């Protein structure tokens, strides 16, 4: 039987090789393209009627919009409107990746550290750049909380710098590990079912049990898919807040 | 001890942090129930914050799982 981790193997669909680098169009790229197309179609088609009393599709879009807008407003206040588009894009690409990954036989691109790491690095570098642009070298006061005894300063600065630099790591590993763990767990339970069904008699009847657990896990995974996108977006807001307000 | 058994013991040791994760989740949910029980009108806000912290605590357990997988398969 196949290993439960086999689902994460990246297979090239259109092999490409440019200057010694493997830049093949893989199934990961394909599902990323699907995510962008799905998000764009959802946003544009559902808002085409722009009616005052929304239909179901328009309702979904408005809920997503208001959810992220409320989140940005809560963290950044009125100034956050400028950063809404950025946070919303990050939220949608993560949400679409997690949700499309729940379709059987599809591929979850957020289960690869290279994808989540790039997203987290993008968020981190954007926040840092905004901090430097707005505050110049004053940005470094982020690492020194006001009113700190000068004796403690070297220690605190060291801790703050390390915790600041570990942000992209924790942000990316959180999403990636959640997706890998969830999909592996579902594959393991599906494997139990297959193993039990292969034996005759009582095993055949019992194989329904892991299947039922798997069905429940599916619901949990959809919840996790949404929560992880939410957490990613909330932490993006918090990092932007740190860069804009400096504590 | 051969390498394979050492790897398995190492992977088992690497998931010990689940003790703390379980403790943390228990404390989180007990305080959520406490808060809602004392003041049912804040249920929406408390649940929203609770979900965020649930994900943050759960991530700690997944870090441990990741280390265990690296030890086992790496």
Interface residues (C-beta under 8 A of the other chain):
Chain A: X5 X170 X173 X174 X177 X178 X180 X181 X224 X227 X228 X230 X231 X234
Chain B: X51 X52 X54 X55 X56 X58 X59 X62 X63 X65 X66 X69 X73
